Amino acid sequence: MKKSLHNPASVGAAVGGYTHGCQVAEGQRILFVSGQIPEAADGSIATDFEGQARQVWRNIEAVLQDAGMTLDNLVKVTTFLTDREQVPANRKVRNEVLGDRKVALTVMVATTLEARWLLEIEAIAMA
């Protein structure tokens, strides 16, 4: 995948391992990953935030793999947390999963559809 990162000097530094803008080359395939919840294929849901976050990322990876893509193809990630206190744990898990990969990123505090879901993540990937 060919992409260009955009972090203009006229905008504050991107904090937390993301990029302000991510531009992809013309003619690439686009995959929109619906909001993934922390539910495993067997219906189980971890009770702790980190467990739920790791499951959400496993779900995202499974959708990407089904489309012939990997985490390297991600260009945009939007995370919905249910509590501002989850920000550090979310950042920890996200950084472990994404490593040095830079994506456009948004994190919001919101209410999820089910009270037991502590987060939901949607993504866009290009190949």
N, C-alpha and C positions, 0 to 999 in steps of 0.2 A: 504494500500500500504506500502510495506517495502522499505525504502530507507536509504542510508547512505550519510551523508554530508562530503565533503572533503575540508578542509581549512588548508593546510600545513603551518607550521611556516616559511618555506623557501620562501613563497610567501606573498606579501603585504596583509594587512587585506582587507577583502571584505567590501567595503564601500557601504552603501545604502540598506542594508537588503537583500543581496543575498548570495549565496555560490559559491565558486570557482568550486566545482564539486558536482554532485548529482548522486549517483549510485543506481540503482534499482535491486531488486532481480530477479533472473532468472524465466522465465515462466509467466511474467506479460503481460497483454494486453498493446499495445502501440497505442496511438491516436496522429496523427499529425494534428494539427489545422492550416489550411491555414491562410495566412495573412488576418486578419479581418480589415475591413475598418469601418469608423465611420458612416455608413448608417444604419438607423433603417429599420425594415420590411416594413414600409409604404413609404420608399424612402427618408425620411427627413434626413437632415444632420445639426447638430448644427453648428453655425458660430464661436463659441469660442473653444479654445483648450480643456479646461476642459470638456466641454460638449461632444466634440468628443471623448476624452479619455474614459469617462464613458460609452459612447455607444459602443466603441470597446470592453471594458471589459464585458458589457452585452452580446454582440455577442459571445464572447469567452465562457462565462458561459452557454449560450444556446447550443452551440456545445458540451460542456462537458456534460451537462445534457442529451442531446440526446443520448450520448454514455454511460449513466449511471455513469457519473463521476462528480466531483465537483472541485473547485479550489484547494482542498487538494491534488488532483492527479497530479497537474502540477509539472514538473521537469525542464523544460527549457522554457524560454520566450525570444523572440527577438523582440525588439521595433525599428521601423524606424520612426524617427522624421524628419520633414522638416526644422527645424530651431533649432540651438543650444540653443537659448533662451527659448525653451520649456522644457528644462531639469528639472528645478525646479517644474514646474506644472505637468510634467509627473511623477516625483518621488512622489509628493504629492498624486496624484490619485492612482498610483500603490500601494503605502503604505497603503492607505485607503482600497483598494480592497483586497490586499493580507494579510494585517495584519502581523502576526508573521510567515507566511509561507515563507520558504526559498527555492528558486529555483536558478538554474543556469540562469544567466541573461546577455544579451547583448543589448546595446542601441547604435544605429547608427544614424547619420544624413545623409539623402538620399532624393532623389526626389521620390514622390509617383506617381502612374499612373495618378491620377486625381489631378489637382492643388488645388481643394477645400478640399481634404483630408489632414489634418495636421499631421496624423500619421497612421501607420499600425502596427499591432502586430500579430506575429505568435507564436505558442506554441507547446510543446510536453507534453503529459500527459501519465501516466502509472497507471494501476489498476491490 
